[in-house]
Amino acid sequence: MALPLSWPEESMEPDISHLITEDDTPVDSVYSEKQMRLLTSSLYASWKPGRE
């Protein structure tokens, strides 16, 4: 019979404190601005509320 798994005491969540998500600097060009808007709109469209 297999032994039950033991869970580590520390959290398995990644440390994201070093990531920069917004720094309020202007974008490089109109093309870059459009790409950023498309990325955020696709992320919001694919997000399912209540799912972790």
C-alpha positions in Angstrom: 0.0 0.0 0.0 1.3 3.5 -0.9 2.1 6.0 1.8 -0.1 9.2 1.9 1.5 12.3 0.5 2.5 14.9 3.0 2.1 18.6 2.1 5.0 21.0 2.6 4.5 23.5 5.4 5.3 26.6 3.2 3.1 27.9 0.5 3.5 26.7 -3.1 2.4 30.0 -4.6 5.0 31.8 -6.7 6.5 35.0 -5.4 5.4 37.8 -7.8 6.4 40.8 -5.7 9.3 41.6 -8.1 7.0 41.8 -11.2 6.0 45.2 -12.5 2.5 45.3 -13.8 2.0 49.0 -14.2 4.4 51.9 -14.0 2.4 54.8 -15.6 5.0 55.4 -18.3 3.7 56.3 -21.8 3.8 53.6 -24.5 6.4 53.6 -27.3 4.0 53.9 -30.2 0.3 53.7 -31.3 1.0 50.1 -32.4 2.3 49.2 -28.9 -0.7 50.8 -27.3 -3.1 48.8 -29.5 -1.3 45.6 -28.6 -1.6 46.3 -24.9 -5.4 47.0 -25.2 -5.8 43.8 -27.2 -3.9 41.8 -24.6 -6.0 43.1 -21.7 -9.3 42.7 -23.5 -8.4 39.0 -24.4 -7.4 38.3 -20.9 -10.6 39.7 -19.5 -12.7 37.8 -22.1 -11.1 34.5 -21.2 -11.3 35.0 -17.4 -14.0 32.9 -15.7 -15.2 34.5 -12.4 -15.1 32.2 -9.4 -12.5 29.9 -10.8 -9.2 29.8 -9.0 
